[in-house]
């Protein structure tokens, strides 16, 4: 689950990518804004003590998942795990599956490492880097059993919709990294974003919807405190589960 910034800071990456004569091309639009977060002492200790074992350095080459996890097992990649609550619970409930969490925010990495230590999880690894580059360079085509994208920032304002994570190019990239039968599972509590997700995922030829529209919440995805509070207030939550053809 991605931590949502309260007020997006001005950022030059809001500009559309373009290159004109004599002008350098601008960097790609990002779905996140990096901010310095507050680190708790437990998170910092986990980062110092467990980081060397469980945090993988980004490298522009395909990673050997069997070597990284020390076994042959299905691998699920999660984009933007936030503080790692759901990631840790899912990993604990599915010990036969390996989970690669991708997150850019250091406090979240520290929080998940703390949970890894407390819960004794051996089937989680972390890459602190941009998920698009991780998918492009570190993940082999047709190799993942699943990809999870839970509660990404909805970027409510219309002028920021270009920042939304679920866009056709990324969905095509994810689909290419899924093995046949692999699952892309997205969830959001923002209905307009859910509608966009459904439209974008349905248009990807490599993916097939497992439901008629939105899917029931799979048992493996735990309810977060944020989600439980929203449901008590009558807010909706939409799950989308698509399978690689």
PyMOL commands that set and color helices and strands:
alter all, ss='L'
color gray80, all
select helices_A, chain A and resi 12-14+41-54+65-69+85-93+106-119+131-137+158-163+168-177+191-203+225-232
alter helices_A, ss='H'
color red, helices_A
select strands_A, chain A and resi 74-79+97-102+124-127+144-150+178-188+207-209+238-244
alter strands_A, ss='S'
color yellow, strands_A
deselect
rebuild
show_as cartoon
